[in-house]
């Protein structure tokens, strides 16, 4: 692309087969930047309250930021939609070559939003700042084969899980190496019969005045604590950390650590991995570990051994890698999938349903994962007939159908990642107040809270969670690599934005982050969400089997945290932003337009 301001959006209506270019209001660019912020503003404007996430009126956006393609680390793109799993706002992120090439293919556009519903499977090709709708001959293929079917393009696509509208289906980039994972954006694509988005052009050219900033940030990051951690093992060290501090959800949330960590942790991965990728060139930052397999390769990240390994009592790295590859090819989120299988095992143990599944059974787990992704109603005579398709709608749906409401924890119907918040009040607050459901990426206080010399005060806990949520709202509007973004917390990228013509100070950007977080809260409130949805399930008020009694989420302390959080955010006691807060953040016109 030529280096000019990104100030347009593409809108594609699959029902009418129309493609339009839409000039973004200057105020939107200023107050929401791109990525998450711009996506939230567009979605609030475009959707009516109560829009069916799987209906033609829902919009799904593929959005970049003003710095996309320029920043070091792994380029990323944002997927923005209304979640079919939670019914709330959804932003999910993925990296890989598709992100860079999408930024180049969009040219002067910051994103593309798709509405409507095709009458046959289609794909959308993006090039030169416009898009074309084409028949998709890849319907029914897995994510790797879909990608290889378009060798000249970079591809973001769904697999069988998305086609079958599994509520936690992913959007896979680069053949399944990367996923916009949580919340079911893949199901939204499936409901529209949109199999893939193809980015046909190369990455954008880096402006000359930006190149020195990239070199400097890369150097800063390499010496940053997060950069050092990333270089040594990245997300694969997460399982070792969580196990060491006793916050690793194990065997269906019944224990908080396991003794076989040496079989799944970073040391085992380093021994077994085929290679570790670089993000761009051999002199760039180290990327993920990957394993060569009979079907190609699988990229392994921390969520797989934590959720599909420890969470299911499977301590064989080869088996866990195979389950991760299965999820990648089917296009289904490993966190919700692993927890769904764990729910089925726990439900059988508690006499809620009858199955032959058990912890440690990789073969049984694989069979159920395949059945969930294909919505096979009766694959195994030892299971309830509709178990897989019910689990495809989420853990809460299965609990409503069969019972077993407090076996596996969820927030806003999204399963918790494997960082167990019992005994970590900050992580509990972060899960409860996450705008898209249980998410450990909005704020991760557990990384410092668990190692603190003394229990954090209520005020410190609230300050940490709010600060992280606000900063990440900015960084996800720039759509920067999550890890490299840690080195931008002090400036929030104000110097980068200045280099391309945006005039922001760090306090300006903090206000942008607060505005975005509050706007998403208003979106969710419009959908009926309030304090009742910021709850944690009762299972977390009891200790894991091998934990000390005080390792719980204390309901009284949690209530104080939630009260204080709302007050600090400028929300009322039900978690709804007040009129004063709405006015202070220049959101009055947003509310008035509805």
N, C-alpha and C positions, 0 to 999 in steps of 0.2 A: 504494500500500500504506500501511497504518498504520505508524507508526514503533515497532516493537517488536523484541525480540531475534530474530535469525535463528538458530534452533537446531533446525531440522528438515531432513530430506531427503525428497524424493519418490522413490519407487521404482516403476518401470513395468516390468511383465513382458509383453512382446508375445506370448509364447506362450499365456499364460493370460488375456490381456487384463485384467489387474488393475493397479490403482493404489493404492499405500499411502503413508501419511505415517509417517516414522520419526524418532523423537526422537534427536538426536545426543547421545552421552554428553558430559557437561560437560567431562570430561578431554580429549576429542577437540577440543572448541572451544578449550580453553585451550592445548593443546600443538601444534595444527596450524592453527588460525585459520579457514581457508577455502581456496578456490581449490586450488592445487597441493597444499598440505599436507593438507587434509581429503580431497581426492581420492585422494592416495597412501595415506592410512590406510584409507579405505573399500575401495580396490581390493585392498590387501594382505589385508584381511579377507574380501572377497567372492569372490576368485578362487582356485582351486586351482592348484598348480604345473602347468605344461604346458597350461593352458587354450588352446584354439584361438582366436586373435584373431578369426577370421571365423565362429566357431561361436556357437550361442545362449547359451552360458554366459558369454561375455565381456560385460562391462559397459561402457557408455559414459556418461560424466557430463557435464552442462552445469552448471558450478559458478561461483558468484560469491563475493565476500568480504563481510565485515561492513561494509565502507565502500563497496560498489558503489552507484553512482548519486550518491554524494556528492562524490567527488574531482574536481578539475579535469582538463582534458585529455580524451582520448578514452576513454570507458568501455569496459571489456573484460570478456569472459567466458572461462573456461577450459574446454577440452575434455579430459577425462581418460579414458584407456582403455589397453588393451594393444595395442601397435602391430603391425599385420600386416606391415609392412615390416621391422621390426627384431626383433620378438618380445620387446621390452623395454617398460618403462613409457613411456607417452607423455603429455605435457602440451603442448597447443597452444593458442594464444590468438588471439582476434579482437576487433575493436572495432566501432564503429558504433552505430546506434540500437537494434539488437537487444539489445545488452548492457544498456543502461539499462532497456529494457522487460522484459527477462527478469528483472532484479533486482526490478522492480515486480510482475511477474506471479507470481514465486515467493513474495511476501509474507514470511512468517516462515521460509521455507526458504532454505538456502544453495545448494541445487542439486537436480538431478534425475538419477538414474542409471537407465539403460534396459538391460534384459536381454531374453533370449528372441529369438524370430524370428517375425514375422508371416507369415500364409499368403497375404497379398496386400499390395500397397503401402499404407502408412499414413502419417499425420502425427500429431503430438502437439501439442495446443493446451494452453497453460499460462495459468491465470488464477486469481487469488484464492488462491494457495497450493495448488492442486490441478491435475490434468491429465486430459485426455480423449483417447482414441485414436479417430481418425477415418480413413475411407478417403482415400487420396491420389489425386486425379485428375490429378496433375501428373507421374507417372512417365514418363520419356522426355523431359521438358522440360529446357532448360538452366537455369542458376541465375537468370538475369534473369527469364525467363518464369515460373519457379516462384514467385519473389518477387511479381511483379505479379499473380499469380493470387489473392493474399490481401492486397488493398489495405488492409484494416482492421487488419492484424497486422504485426509485425516478424518477419522470417523468417530462420532458419538452415537451409540446405538443401544437398543434394548435387545435382550435375549428372550427366551421363552417365558420367563417370569413376567416381564413387562407386557408381552403379548397377551398373557392370561390375566393381566391386571392384578397381580399379587400386590398387596397394599404396601409392601416394602421392597418393590422391584427397583433396581438401580438403572442408571444410564452409564454405560461403559464406554470409555475412551481408549483408543490405541489397542483394540482387540481384547479388552478386559484387563489390561495392566492397571488401569485407573478407573475409579467409579465415583460418580455423584451418588452417594450411597443411601443416606437415611431419608425416611419419610415418604418414599414411594413415587418419586418423580417419573420413574420408568413406567409405572402403571398409568400415569397421565398420558405419556406418549402412546402407550398401548391402546388406551381408550380412543385416541384420535387416529388410530391406525398409522401412526408415524413411526416407522421402523428406525430411521437414522437421519442424522444431520451430517452432511459432508462439507468439509472446509477444503476448497480447491486451491486457494492461493497460498503463497509462502508467508512466513512471519513478517511482521512490519519491520521497516528499517529503523534502527535506533538513531535518534537525532544526535548530532555531534556534541551538543552541550549536555546530553544525558550520559554519554559513555563514561566520563570521569566519575560521575555519581555511582554508576554501577560498580566500577572497580573499587571505589572507596567503601561502599556498603558490603561488598563481598569480603574485603579485608577485615572490616569491623565484625562481621558475622562470624568469620572463622575463629576469632579470638573471644567471641561471646560465649557465655555459659551454655546457651542452647546450641550454638554452633559446635562447640566441643563435644557435647552430648550427641548431637546429630552425626558428627563424623565418626564417633566410636561405635555407634550401633543403631542410632535412630529409634524409630518406634519399636523395634524389636527388644529394646531394653525395658519397655514398659512392663512386661510380665514379671521380670526379675524385681523391678522396683515395687510393684503392687504386692508381690508375694512377700518381699522382705518386710514391708511395713504392715502387713496383715490386712490389706484392703483388696484382695483378689477374690472375686466371686467365683466359687468353685463348686462343681457338681450341683448346678441348679440353685445357687445362692445359699447352700447349706453349710458351707465352710468359707473361711476367709483367707486361706492359703493352702498350698499343697506341697508335699515333700519331693515331688518329682520334677521340680523346676529345672534341674540340669538337663532334662530330656526335651524341654520346650523352649528354654530361654536363649539369650543371645549367644552363649557359648555353643550350644547345639546348632543354632542357625549358622553361625560362622563356620562350623565344621562341615555342614551339609550343603550350604548354598553353592550354586554353580558359579555365581559372580555377584558383584555389587555394581549396579548401574552408576553412571555419572549423569547429572541432570542435563548437561549440555555437551561439554567437551571433557576431555580427560583432565583438564586443569580446573574444571568447575567443581561444584559441591558434590559429594557422594550422594547417591540416591538410594533406592530400595534394594534389598536382597531379592534375587530371583532364583528359581529352581528349574532346571530343564526337566520336561516330562515327556511322556509318549505323545501327547497332544500339542506340544510346543513348549510353553513355559508358564510358570505361575509366579507372580510377584507376591511376596509374603510381607505383611505388615503386622503390627502388634495386635490388632483386633482379632486376627484369626487364631493364634495360639491361646489368647485369653478367653475368647468366647467359644470357639469350636474345640479348643483343647481343654484347658482347665475347667471351663464352664460345663463341658460334657464328660469330664472325667476321662478324656482320651489323651494319653501321655506319650504317644508315638508321633514324632515329628513328621514322618513320612505320611502317616494317615491324616494328620491335621492339614498338611500341605495339600493332599488330595481333596479334602473337603473344601478348602479354600479355593482351589482351582474349580471345583464343581460349582460353587457359588458364583465365581467370576464368569464362567461360561454361561450359566443360566441367567445371570444378571439379577442377583438377589443380594440384599444387604446381609453381611455376615453376622452383624450384631443381633438384629431382630431374628434372623434365621436360627442362629445358635440358641437364642433364648426360647424360640418357639419349640425347638426339639427338646430343650431342657424342660419346658412346661409339660410336654407330653409324657416325659419320663416321670416327672414329679407327680403328675396327675394319676399315673398308673400306680405309683408307690402309695399314694394316699387313697386309692380305691375310687377315684372320681371317674376314671375310664379304665378299660382293659386293653393293654397292649403287651407286646413282647419286647418292647424297647427297654434298654437299661443303660446306665452310665458306663462308659468305657467301650460301648459297642459302636465302632466306627461304621460297620456295614449297615446296621439298622439306621444310624443317623443319616447316612448317605441315601438310603432308600426313602426316608421320610422327606429329605430335602428335595429330591427329585419329584416326589409326589406333590409337595407344596407348590413347586415352581410350575408344574403342569396342571395343577388343580385336579389331580386324579382322585376321583371320589372313593374308589374302593380298590386300592392297589394291594392290600394285604388283609387276608381274612382274620388276622389277629388284632386288627385295629377297628375302631368304630368307622362305619362306612364313609362318613363325610369329614373325618378328622383332617386330612390334608387340606381340603379346600376351605374348611373353617379356619385352620391355622393360617392359611394364606391371607385371611382378613385381619390377622393380628392376634396377639395373646389375649387381649381383652375380649375379642369376639369369641374365642374358644372358651374362655372362662364364662361368658354369658350363656353360651350354648350348653356347656357340660357341668359348670361349677368349677371349683378350684380358683377362686378369685384372688387368693393371696399366696400364690406359689412362686411366681416370678414377678419382680417389681416393674411397673411401668409408670410413666408420667405423661399425661395427655395421650395415652394409648401407645406411646413409643417405649420399647424396652430399654432399660438402663444398660449402658456399657458396663464393663466388668470392673470398674473402679467402685468398690463397695463403699457407700457413704456412711455406714455404721461406724460411729466413733470419729467422724470427720464432718462436723456441722457445716463447714463451708462448702464442701462438695454436695451435701444434701441441699443447701440453699441454691447452689448453682443448677442442680438438676431440676428443682422445683420451679425456678423462675426462668428457665431456658425458654426462649420464645417458640422453638419448634418442637418441644417435647424433650424427653431426657437426652441431654447432650453434654459430653465432657469437653467439647471444643469451645463453647461460649466462655467458660471460665474453668480453670483447673486448679483451684486452691489446694487440692490434695497433694500436689507436688511439693509444696512448702509447709502446708498445715500438718501433714503427717510427721514431719521431722522437727516441728517446732518444739522448743524446750518446755513450753507450757501451753495450756489451752488458750486459743485465741479468744479475745473478748468479743462480745456481740458487735460492738462498733467496728472492730478491725475486720471481722468476718464480712460484714456488710460492705465496708469500704473496698475490700479486695474484690468481691464478686461484682459489684457495680463497676468498678474501675476496669476490670477485664472485659466485661460485656460491652462497655462503651468503646474501649480502644479497639476491640475486635470488630465492632460495627464499622469503624473507620477503615481498618485494614481490609475487611472483606468488601468494602466499597471500592477500594483500590484494586482488589482481587489479587493480593500478593500471596506468595508462598507462606503458609502458616508459620514455618520455622524461621525463615529469613525475616519475616515480619517482627519477630521478637527483638531484632536489632533496631527497629524503627519506633519503638515505644516512646522514646523521648521526643522525637520530632513529628511522629506520625506521617512522615513523608512530605512535610511542608516544603522542604528544599527541592524535592523531586517535582512536586506540583508547580513550584515557582519556575522551574526550568522549562516547563511546557506552557507557561502563561497563566497559571492559576495563582492567585494571591491569597494565601492562607497563613495564619499563625497556628501554633500548636493549640492555643485555647480555642481558636475558631474551629479546629478539627474536632476537639473534644465536644464542642456544642453540636457539631454535625453528628457525631456518634450518638449523643444523647437523643437528638431529634430522631434518628433512624430507629433506635431501640424503642422509643415512645410511639412512633408511628406504627411499628409492627404490633405493639401492645394494643393500639387503637383498632388495628385490623382484626386482631384476635377477639377483642372485646365486642366488636361488631358482629362477630360470629357466635357470641354467647359465652365466651371464656371469662372467668373471673377468679376470685380467690379459691373457690372450690376446686379449680383445676390445677392450682399450684400446690397440690397436696402430695405427700409421699405415702406410698402404700403401707399398711400396718406391718407387713413382714419386716420392715426396717426398724420397727420399734422393739424387736426381739433380737437377741444376739445370735450370730451364727453358732453352729454346734460346738465349734472348738474355740470360741472366743470368750473372753471374760464378760461378766454380766453388764459392765458399764459400757461395753462397745455396742451402743445402739444409737439411733436417732431419737433423742429425748423430745417427746411431743411439746412439752412446755417451752423448752429452749427454742425449738424450731418455730413455735408460734411467735416468740419474741423476735426472732430473726426476720420472719416474714413481715411483722408489723414495722420493724425498723427499716427494712428494705423498701417497703411501700412509701414510708414517710420520706426517706432519702431520695427516692425517685420522684417525689411530688405526685404520688398517686393516693387515692382514698383508701379506706380500710378494706374495700373489696378488690383493690388492685386496679382501679380504673383511673387513668390520668385526670387530674383536676383541670378545671377551666383555666386556672392561673398557669399551670404547667403547659397546657396547650398553647396559650397565648405567648408565653415566654419563649417557646421553641418555634414560633412562627408556623404553627400547625392549624390555626383557626380557619384558614381558607380551605384546608383539606376537609375539616369536619363540615364546614358550611356547604361544601360542594355536594354533599351526599344527602 
